[in-house]
Amino acid sequence: MNEEYITKRRAVELWDNNLLQSKDAGTVKELRRIHAYLFQDVFDFAGELRTVNLSKGNFRFAPVLFLEQNLKIIEKMPQDTFDEIIEKYVEMNVAHPFREGNGRATRIWLDEILKAKLGKCIDWTKVDKTDYLSAMERSPVNPLELKTLLVNALTEDIENREVYMRGIQSSYRYEDMGDIDIFKMEE
């Protein structure tokens, strides 16, 4: 079995076993728990903070020397409004706490904050991959584009397993994976 299949199976388990119903939404502890669960069969560092510096293209993520300090600051950021939640999400992306799997774990983490604080989540099928990736790239300078993109994809249908599953499928497509249909995995 490959990484995509294994981690999608774990993502389904998160929902089916009610492992996402957490009072810790928005904490680093919760993000680490999500990452550890998703990637436990794939990476020996699942759920562990990275110990190396990372970059993507010309963008350098938070230096490992300051990572733990940055995460403490991010964790204390307010998360009572949509704008605050997205700003926290942007900062967590800049921190990029794990060596691999940041996007997939933090999108679940984001939805958990939105559910806990606003009673909403993102219907990720309404978020175009190219638009999302471009908005994420620019978000550290100005998160308005990302906020606009995501606010238009909000749904109150937070108890709908299919919305969650489509979100997982979309998340993998953003990472250039997505070959395995999450719905066919159940057949």
C-alpha positions as CSV (number, residue, x, y, z in Angstrom):
1,M,0.0,0.0,0.0
2,N,1.2,3.5,-0.7
3,E,1.3,6.6,1.4
4,E,-1.9,8.1,-0.1
5,Y,-4.0,5.0,0.5
6,I,-2.7,4.6,4.1
7,T,-3.1,8.2,5.2
8,K,-6.5,8.5,3.5
9,R,-7.6,5.4,5.4
10,R,-6.4,7.1,8.6
11,A,-8.2,10.3,7.7
12,V,-11.4,8.3,7.4
13,E,-10.8,6.8,10.8
14,L,-10.4,10.2,12.3
15,W,-14.0,11.0,11.3
16,D,-15.6,7.5,11.8
17,N,-14.1,7.1,15.3
18,N,-15.0,10.7,16.4
19,L,-11.3,11.5,17.0
20,L,-11.8,15.1,15.7
21,Q,-14.2,16.1,18.4
22,S,-11.6,18.0,20.5
23,K,-11.7,20.8,23.0
24,D,-8.1,21.5,21.8
25,A,-9.1,22.9,18.4
26,G,-6.4,25.4,17.3
27,T,-3.7,24.1,19.6
28,V,-0.3,22.8,18.5
29,K,-1.0,19.7,20.6
30,E,-4.1,19.0,18.4
31,L,-2.2,19.6,15.2
32,R,0.5,17.3,16.3
33,R,-2.1,14.7,17.3
34,I,-3.8,14.9,13.8
35,H,-0.4,14.7,12.1
36,A,0.7,11.7,14.2
37,Y,-2.6,9.9,13.5
38,L,-2.6,10.5,9.8
39,F,1.1,9.6,9.2
40,Q,1.7,7.0,11.9
41,D,2.2,4.2,9.4
42,V,4.3,6.3,7.0
43,F,6.8,8.5,8.8
44,D,8.8,7.7,11.9
45,F,8.6,11.4,12.7
46,A,4.7,11.5,12.6
47,G,3.5,14.2,15.0
48,E,7.1,15.3,15.8
49,L,8.3,18.9,15.2
50,R,10.8,19.1,12.4
51,T,14.5,19.4,13.2
52,V,15.6,20.7,9.8
53,N,15.1,23.9,7.9
54,L,12.6,23.8,5.0
55,S,11.9,25.8,1.9
56,K,9.6,25.5,-1.0
57,G,10.6,27.3,-4.2
58,N,12.0,30.6,-3.0
59,F,10.0,30.6,0.3
60,R,11.7,29.6,3.5
61,F,9.5,28.4,6.3
62,A,10.2,29.4,9.9
63,P,13.8,28.6,10.9
64,V,14.0,25.5,13.1
65,L,15.9,27.5,15.7
66,F,12.7,29.6,16.3
67,L,10.1,27.0,15.5
68,E,9.0,26.1,19.0
69,Q,8.9,29.8,20.0
70,N,6.8,30.6,16.9
71,L,4.4,27.8,17.6
72,K,3.8,29.2,21.1
73,I,3.0,32.6,19.6
74,I,0.7,31.1,17.0
75,E,-1.1,29.0,19.6
76,K,-2.0,32.2,21.6
77,M,-3.4,33.9,18.5
78,P,-7.1,34.7,18.8
79,Q,-9.5,32.4,16.9
80,D,-12.9,33.9,17.6
81,T,-13.7,35.2,14.1
82,F,-13.2,33.9,10.6
83,D,-10.5,36.5,9.9
84,E,-8.6,35.5,13.1
85,I,-8.9,31.8,12.3
86,I,-7.5,32.3,8.8
87,E,-4.7,34.5,10.0
88,K,-3.8,31.7,12.5
89,Y,-3.9,29.2,9.7
90,V,-1.6,31.3,7.5
91,E,0.9,31.6,10.4
92,M,0.8,27.9,11.0
93,N,1.6,27.4,7.3
94,V,4.6,29.7,7.6
95,A,5.8,27.8,10.6
96,H,5.4,24.5,8.7
97,P,6.0,22.4,11.9
98,F,6.5,19.0,10.2
99,R,9.0,17.7,7.7
100,E,6.2,16.4,5.5
101,G,2.4,16.4,5.5
102,N,1.8,19.9,6.8
103,G,-0.9,20.8,4.3
104,R,-3.0,17.7,4.8
105,A,-2.8,18.0,8.6
106,T,-3.3,21.7,8.8
107,R,-6.4,21.7,6.5
108,I,-8.1,19.2,8.9
109,W,-6.9,21.4,11.8
110,L,-8.3,24.5,10.2
111,D,-11.7,22.9,9.7
112,E,-11.7,21.8,13.4
113,I,-11.2,25.3,14.5
114,L,-13.9,26.6,12.2
115,K,-16.3,24.0,13.5
116,A,-15.5,24.6,17.2
117,K,-15.6,28.4,17.0
118,L,-18.1,29.2,14.1
119,G,-20.1,26.0,13.5
120,K,-18.8,26.0,10.0
121,C,-16.1,24.3,7.8
122,I,-14.7,24.6,4.3
123,D,-16.4,22.8,1.5
124,W,-13.0,22.2,-0.2
125,T,-14.6,21.1,-3.4
126,K,-15.5,24.8,-3.9
127,V,-11.9,25.8,-3.7
128,D,-10.0,25.7,-6.9
129,K,-6.5,24.1,-6.6
130,T,-4.7,26.8,-8.6
131,D,-6.5,29.7,-6.8
132,Y,-5.9,28.1,-3.4
133,L,-2.2,27.5,-4.0
134,S,-1.7,31.0,-5.3
135,A,-3.5,32.6,-2.4
136,M,-1.5,30.5,0.1
137,E,1.7,31.6,-1.5
138,R,0.8,35.2,-1.2
139,S,-1.0,34.9,2.2
140,P,2.0,35.8,4.4
141,V,2.1,39.2,2.8
142,N,-1.6,39.7,2.6
143,P,-4.2,37.0,3.6
144,L,-7.2,38.9,2.0
145,E,-7.2,36.7,-1.2
146,L,-7.2,33.5,0.9
147,K,-9.9,34.8,3.2
148,T,-12.1,35.7,0.2
149,L,-11.5,32.3,-1.4
150,L,-12.3,30.4,1.8
151,V,-15.2,32.5,3.1
152,N,-17.0,31.7,-0.2
153,A,-16.6,28.0,0.4
154,L,-17.9,27.9,4.0
155,T,-20.7,25.5,4.9
156,E,-22.7,24.9,8.0
157,D,-22.9,21.2,7.0
158,I,-20.3,20.2,9.6
159,E,-21.8,16.9,10.5
160,N,-21.9,15.6,6.9
161,R,-19.3,12.8,6.5
162,E,-19.4,13.3,2.7
163,V,-18.3,17.0,3.0
164,Y,-15.4,15.8,5.2
165,M,-14.5,13.0,2.8
166,R,-14.6,15.3,-0.3
167,G,-12.4,17.7,1.7
168,I,-9.8,15.0,2.3
169,Q,-9.9,14.1,-1.4
170,S,-9.4,17.8,-2.4
171,S,-6.6,18.1,0.1
172,Y,-4.6,15.4,-1.6
173,R,-5.3,16.9,-5.0
174,Y,-3.7,20.1,-3.7
175,E,-0.6,18.1,-2.9
176,D,-0.6,16.5,-6.4
177,M,-1.7,13.1,-5.1
178,G,-5.4,12.3,-5.2
179,D,-5.2,9.3,-7.5
180,I,-7.1,7.1,-5.1
181,D,-10.8,7.9,-4.8
182,I,-11.5,8.0,-1.1
183,F,-15.1,6.9,-1.7
184,K,-14.0,3.8,-3.7
185,M,-11.7,2.8,-0.8
186,E,-14.9,1.8,1.2
187,E,-16.2,-0.6,-1.5
